[in-house]
Amino acid sequence: MEEVIAANLQAVRARIEAASRSAGRPADVVTLVAVSKTNPQSAVRAALVAGQRVFGENRVQEALEKFPGLRNEFPDLALHLIGPLQTNKVKEAVAHFDVIETVDRPRLAEALAREMERTGRHLRCLIEVNTGEEPQKSGIFPALADDFIIDCRDRLGLQIEGLMCVPPHGEEPSPHFALLREIARRQQLPVLSMGMSADFEIAIRFGATHVRVGTAIFGARKPIAVAAK
């Protein structure tokens, strides 16, 4: 397993470098977020041994089962929450994650602000934008994004660094990446988390600073039982 994951990481990094070079951007401005959801702790450890330090998890509970022990071995790892966050999981999320990429509604933003104020642990945050306006998916709709960003920053004092999106499955992602880039430009936000295994090279062309790659590193995802996030 270690050899396969190390080779996959090397291949993904080479693709990031090539895409960045093609876009006229330095490769070191693009952070690879290894999406480790549904993968066992042993797979994450293999990626850590291969030099990967930034990981993305969808579910708070799954992260709590894998990462506390790994942090003892690799204290410089950074953990991003990239899945929907329920307000009843805010306390655990603030305690165990380093970045929340999925701030998407006022109630969640207020709960995060309260918990960060209570603990003094002020995490970096991204606003998730539902660029396709898909009713079944999380994320603030684009027309509401600017006001929401301003409210999170100015009223709640959240450390909003950028935006995140997941384009609709099966659609050309370029317009969605362009839309996210434009909202970020208006709000002077430096971070754009966009692009996954199938389209991260396109995302880099549109200015992605973070790409979230899972299957290209760890292989096809294993099915997991449905559980509370």
PEWO-V761291 format. One record per helix or strand. SS is the DSSP state (hx for helix, st for strand). FROM is the first residue (numbers start at 0). TO is the last residue. If there is no record, write none. Layout:
BEGIN
ss->SS from->FROM to->TO
ss->SS from->FROM to->TO
END
This chain:
BEGIN
ss->hx from->1 to->21
ss->hx from->26 to->28
ss->st from->30 to->34
ss->hx from->40 to->48
ss->st from->53 to->56
ss->hx from->59 to->72
ss->st from->77 to->80
ss->hx from->86 to->95
ss->st from->98 to->102
ss->hx from->105 to->118
ss->st from->123 to->129
ss->st from->139 to->140
ss->hx from->141 to->154
ss->st from->158 to->163
ss->hx from->173 to->186
ss->st from->190 to->192
ss->hx from->199 to->204
ss->st from->209 to->212
ss->hx from->214 to->217
END
